[in-house]
């Protein structure tokens, strides 16, 4: 499965700080749990990547109208 493939899988995403000073992305779905811990600098880089991807997706959707 690639980034552009549709899926029927549903999952919940929780994001928050851990007691160890990390940022955790916790993904939970039917029969699976994935905790992903990042140091604050890595988390900020991920946030920047998400913002950039949102901007590109927004621009792409405007082009389809």
CNS distance restraints for C-alpha pairs under 8 A (distance, minus, plus):
assign (resid   1 and name CA) (resid   5 and name CA) 6.13 0.50 0.50
assign (resid   9 and name CA) (resid  29 and name CA) 7.85 0.50 0.50
assign (resid  10 and name CA) (resid  29 and name CA) 6.17 0.50 0.50
assign (resid  10 and name CA) (resid  30 and name CA) 7.56 0.50 0.50
assign (resid  11 and name CA) (resid  27 and name CA) 6.52 0.50 0.50
assign (resid  11 and name CA) (resid  28 and name CA) 5.40 0.50 0.50
assign (resid  11 and name CA) (resid  29 and name CA) 4.24 0.50 0.50
assign (resid  11 and name CA) (resid  30 and name CA) 7.30 0.50 0.50
assign (resid  12 and name CA) (resid  27 and name CA) 5.68 0.50 0.50
assign (resid  12 and name CA) (resid  28 and name CA) 5.18 0.50 0.50
assign (resid  12 and name CA) (resid  29 and name CA) 6.25 0.50 0.50
assign (resid  13 and name CA) (resid  25 and name CA) 6.83 0.50 0.50
assign (resid  13 and name CA) (resid  26 and name CA) 5.69 0.50 0.50
assign (resid  13 and name CA) (resid  27 and name CA) 4.71 0.50 0.50
assign (resid  13 and name CA) (resid  28 and name CA) 6.60 0.50 0.50
assign (resid  14 and name CA) (resid  24 and name CA) 7.90 0.50 0.50
assign (resid  14 and name CA) (resid  25 and name CA) 5.81 0.50 0.50
assign (resid  14 and name CA) (resid  26 and name CA) 5.06 0.50 0.50
assign (resid  14 and name CA) (resid  27 and name CA) 6.56 0.50 0.50
assign (resid  15 and name CA) (resid  23 and name CA) 7.19 0.50 0.50
assign (resid  15 and name CA) (resid  24 and name CA) 5.65 0.50 0.50
assign (resid  15 and name CA) (resid  25 and name CA) 4.66 0.50 0.50
assign (resid  15 and name CA) (resid  26 and name CA) 6.30 0.50 0.50
assign (resid  16 and name CA) (resid  23 and name CA) 5.67 0.50 0.50
assign (resid  16 and name CA) (resid  24 and name CA) 5.47 0.50 0.50
assign (resid  16 and name CA) (resid  25 and name CA) 6.89 0.50 0.50
assign (resid  17 and name CA) (resid  21 and name CA) 6.45 0.50 0.50
assign (resid  17 and name CA) (resid  22 and name CA) 5.69 0.50 0.50
assign (resid  17 and name CA) (resid  23 and name CA) 4.47 0.50 0.50
assign (resid  17 and name CA) (resid  24 and name CA) 5.93 0.50 0.50
assign (resid  18 and name CA) (resid  22 and name CA) 5.26 0.50 0.50
assign (resid  18 and name CA) (resid  23 and name CA) 6.04 0.50 0.50
assign (resid  18 and name CA) (resid  24 and name CA) 6.46 0.50 0.50
assign (resid  21 and name CA) (resid  39 and name CA) 7.31 0.50 0.50
assign (resid  21 and name CA) (resid  40 and name CA) 7.81 0.50 0.50
assign (resid  22 and name CA) (resid  37 and name CA) 6.00 0.50 0.50
assign (resid  22 and name CA) (resid  38 and name CA) 5.54 0.50 0.50
assign (resid  22 and name CA) (resid  39 and name CA) 4.87 0.50 0.50
assign (resid  22 and name CA) (resid  40 and name CA) 6.24 0.50 0.50
assign (resid  23 and name CA) (resid  37 and name CA) 5.58 0.50 0.50
assign (resid  23 and name CA) (resid  38 and name CA) 5.19 0.50 0.50
assign (resid  23 and name CA) (resid  39 and name CA) 6.10 0.50 0.50
assign (resid  23 and name CA) (resid  40 and name CA) 6.22 0.50 0.50
assign (resid  23 and name CA) (resid  43 and name CA) 6.51 0.50 0.50
assign (resid  24 and name CA) (resid  35 and name CA) 6.57 0.50 0.50
assign (resid  24 and name CA) (resid  36 and name CA) 5.45 0.50 0.50
assign (resid  24 and name CA) (resid  37 and name CA) 4.44 0.50 0.50
assign (resid  24 and name CA) (resid  38 and name CA) 6.37 0.50 0.50
assign (resid  25 and name CA) (resid  35 and name CA) 5.96 0.50 0.50
assign (resid  25 and name CA) (resid  36 and name CA) 5.09 0.50 0.50
assign (resid  25 and name CA) (resid  37 and name CA) 6.48 0.50 0.50
assign (resid  26 and name CA) (resid  33 and name CA) 7.20 0.50 0.50
assign (resid  26 and name CA) (resid  34 and name CA) 5.74 0.50 0.50
assign (resid  26 and name CA) (resid  35 and name CA) 4.46 0.50 0.50
assign (resid  26 and name CA) (resid  36 and name CA) 6.18 0.50 0.50
assign (resid  27 and name CA) (resid  33 and name CA) 5.69 0.50 0.50
assign (resid  27 and name CA) (resid  34 and name CA) 4.99 0.50 0.50
assign (resid  27 and name CA) (resid  35 and name CA) 6.35 0.50 0.50
assign (resid  28 and name CA) (resid  32 and name CA) 5.80 0.50 0.50
assign (resid  28 and name CA) (resid  33 and name CA) 4.41 0.50 0.50
assign (resid  28 and name CA) (resid  34 and name CA) 6.35 0.50 0.50
assign (resid  29 and name CA) (resid  33 and name CA) 6.44 0.50 0.50
assign (resid  38 and name CA) (resid  42 and name CA) 5.70 0.50 0.50
assign (resid  38 and name CA) (resid  43 and name CA) 5.71 0.50 0.50
assign (resid  39 and name CA) (resid  43 and name CA) 6.21 0.50 0.50
assign (resid  40 and name CA) (resid  44 and name CA) 6.23 0.50 0.50
assign (resid  41 and name CA) (resid  45 and name CA) 6.37 0.50 0.50
assign (resid  42 and name CA) (resid  46 and name CA) 6.25 0.50 0.50
assign (resid  43 and name CA) (resid  47 and name CA) 6.16 0.50 0.50
assign (resid  44 and name CA) (resid  48 and name CA) 6.23 0.50 0.50
assign (resid  45 and name CA) (resid  49 and name CA) 6.30 0.50 0.50
assign (resid  46 and name CA) (resid  50 and name CA) 6.20 0.50 0.50
assign (resid  47 and name CA) (resid  51 and name CA) 6.21 0.50 0.50
assign (resid  48 and name CA) (resid  52 and name CA) 6.14 0.50 0.50
assign (resid  49 and name CA) (resid  53 and name CA) 6.09 0.50 0.50
assign (resid  50 and name CA) (resid  54 and name CA) 6.08 0.50 0.50
assign (resid  51 and name CA) (resid  55 and name CA) 6.27 0.50 0.50
assign (resid  52 and name CA) (resid  56 and name CA) 6.32 0.50 0.50
assign (resid  53 and name CA) (resid  57 and name CA) 6.04 0.50 0.50
assign (resid  54 and name CA) (resid  58 and name CA) 6.00 0.50 0.50
assign (resid  55 and name CA) (resid  59 and name CA) 6.18 0.50 0.50
assign (resid  56 and name CA) (resid  60 and name CA) 6.09 0.50 0.50
assign (resid  57 and name CA) (resid  61 and name CA) 6.11 0.50 0.50
assign (resid  58 and name CA) (resid  62 and name CA) 6.33 0.50 0.50
assign (resid  59 and name CA) (resid  63 and name CA) 6.45 0.50 0.50
assign (resid  60 and name CA) (resid  64 and name CA) 6.67 0.50 0.50
assign (resid  61 and name CA) (resid  65 and name CA) 6.85 0.50 0.50
